[in-house]
Amino acid sequence: MLKIPKRLRVVDDLRLQIDWDDLVASSISIQQLRNACPCASCREKSLEPPNPLRVLTSSEMLPLRIIKMEPIGNYAYKISWSDGHDSGIYSIEFLRSL
């Protein structure tokens, strides 16, 4: 049976707290959530070897924040990030697995 989020909130600008309808509470770090972005470009980028010489952009140097989190139907959430990324669709099942 699909578990449904009853309440989502950012705690201390560091974690996303999700209270589920089965009384389970999940706490996911903002950075972990961003790193787990399921969009095609992020999945492809995660397969690349790390580049220690890559220069960070100005937005990457700022603390990462969720700008907006909007429901997509009854099955997912779209998250807009402070680094400008907004193409990841996080299914409810995926959020629960994190």
LINZILIN-V138496 format. One record per residue. N is the residue number from 1. RES is the residue in one letter. SS is DSSP state (H for helix, E for strand, C for the rest). OMEGA is omega in whole degrees, -180 to 180 (NA if undefined). Layout:
{{N & RES & SS & OMEGA} {N & RES & SS & OMEGA}}
//
This chain:
{{1 & M & C & -178} {2 & L & C & 175} {3 & K & C & -176} {4 & I & C & 175} {5 & P & E & 178} {6 & K & E & -179} {7 & R & E & 175} {8 & L & E & 178} {9 & R & E & 176} {10 & V & E & -178} {11 & V & E & 176} {12 & D & C & -179} {13 & D & C & -175} {14 & L & C & -173} {15 & R & E & 171} {16 & L & E & 178} {17 & Q & E & 177} {18 & I & E & 174} {19 & D & E & -174} {20 & W & E & -178} {21 & D & C & 177} {22 & D & C & 176} {23 & L & C & 174} {24 & V & C & 175} {25 & A & E & 177} {26 & S & E & 176} {27 & S & E & -176} {28 & I & E & 178} {29 & S & E & 179} {30 & I & H & -179} {31 & Q & H & 178} {32 & Q & H & 180} {33 & L & H & 179} {34 & R & H & -180} {35 & N & H & -178} {36 & A & C & -178} {37 & C & C & -175} {38 & P & C & -177} {39 & C & C & -176} {40 & A & H & -178} {41 & S & H & 178} {42 & C & H & 178} {43 & R & H & 179} {44 & E & H & -180} {45 & K & H & -179} {46 & S & H & 179} {47 & L & C & 180} {48 & E & C & 176} {49 & P & C & 180} {50 & P & C & 178} {51 & N & C & -177} {52 & P & C & -179} {53 & L & C & -179} {54 & R & C & 179} {55 & V & C & 179} {56 & L & C & 174} {57 & T & C & -179} {58 & S & H & 180} {59 & S & H & 178} {60 & E & H & -180} {61 & M & H & 179} {62 & L & C & 176} {63 & P & C & -179} {64 & L & C & 180} {65 & R & C & 170} {66 & I & E & 179} {67 & I & E & -178} {68 & K & E & 177} {69 & M & E & -175} {70 & E & E & 180} {71 & P & E & 173} {72 & I & E & -175} {73 & G & C & 178} {74 & N & C & -172} {75 & Y & C & -174} {76 & A & E & 175} {77 & Y & E & 173} {78 & K & E & -178} {79 & I & E & 172} {80 & S & E & -173} {81 & W & E & 179} {82 & S & C & 177} {83 & D & C & 177} {84 & G & C & -178} {85 & H & C & 179} {86 & D & C & -177} {87 & S & C & -180} {88 & G & C & 174} {89 & I & E & -177} {90 & Y & E & 179} {91 & S & E & 179} {92 & I & H & 178} {93 & E & H & 180} {94 & F & H & 177} {95 & L & H & 180} {96 & R & H & -178} {97 & S & H & 179} {98 & L & C & NA}}
//
